Amino acid sequence: MTTALPEVVSREEWQAVRDALLIKEKELTKATDAINAERRRLPMVRFDGKYEFEGPDGRVSLLDLFEGRRQLIVYHFMLNPGQKAGCVGCSMVIDHVGPLVHLHARDTTFTAVSPAPLPEIEKYRERMGWTIPWLSTGDDFNPDCGVDGGFGISVFLREGDEVFRTYFTTSRGAESLVSTFRYLDLTPFGRQEAWEESGRGNDGPGHWWKRHDEY
């Protein structure tokens, strides 16, 4: 299908329309700042299950996943036992995880977990060229996080040896972790998905996503 091109105007007209949009963009930034502050003030729930994860160095606990830091972000990656390749959407998210040293500098650890056994995780991680920590969880951890067969992002806080869960999101809540979407949102054609606005076809969200070695 053909997407309509933007109207051609003079530089002065363009600047006036751009300035008007900038006012709305600044309002959105302030609204986002307010939501982020509200998120930081959410109450937390104690998470004291005796969960075990299998990693390259053997079995570890939920507390071990913090690696001594105060905060922990867990990405619940959709890779189940027997699957040869991970979820396309989850793979898109992990592709956009930058150098973890920046998170570590703010006392925060990042890791991914999946129900698949560790050898299957390691095989797919090697294929994708990722270096992030990624462990196998075979117990009730995912279901207790409200993730049973799906994906999501959990945030935990450590106070001594006590662990608390402070936040969870899934579905489009993970979009903020994918910078490709942010870049495409700046362009005239956007993500080129039908839901964005009328006249863009009937394809559902994510119809064009592929693992990065499949394009």
Disulfide bonds with the S-S distance in Angstrom:
none
